[in-house]
Amino acid sequence: MLFTKKIEARCDYCERGTPLGENKVLCIKKGVMSPDSSCRKFRYDPLKRTPPRPALPDFSRLKDSDFTL
């Protein structure tokens, strides 16, 4: 599952926010905000959120004998 059910409210993920750069978001309701802040008018937009990359499997503990029949 890429997206969890419980998402913390952040201006980065709000449908009312527009990114102005790396550290600013323009909110329709509040004006210029920091990306990690939020307000009561938060509405989640899943298309604005990028999920964290899945962890790569660790194959270092496997031997060549594990791959032979």
Secondary structure by P-SEA (a helix, b strand, c coil): cccccccccccccccccccccccbbbbcccccccccccccccccccccccccccccccccccccccccc
